[in-house]
Amino acid sequence: MKINELIQDFKIWTTNAEEAMLPELTEPRLLSSFTESEQFIIETMVRKGLVTKIGQTNPKVIANAYI
């Protein structure tokens, strides 16, 4: 049996806060424009691969794909 036959749907688990934040990241925005708690949520999404951070100093963030 192949793995593709076993896995019918693949989705990265997200919290309610992350789900609410993803629509806001459709275009690049400065990370500093978010509140501290929103920045923490965004950093978590970066580690999960849902969001890309662009730049080193004063980075911008954008969602990889709206899920």
Protein Blocks (a to p, Z undefined) as FASTA:
>chain_A
ZZklmmmbdcddddfklmmmmmmmmbccdfklpcfklmmmmmmmmmnopaccedjehpad
ddfbaZZ
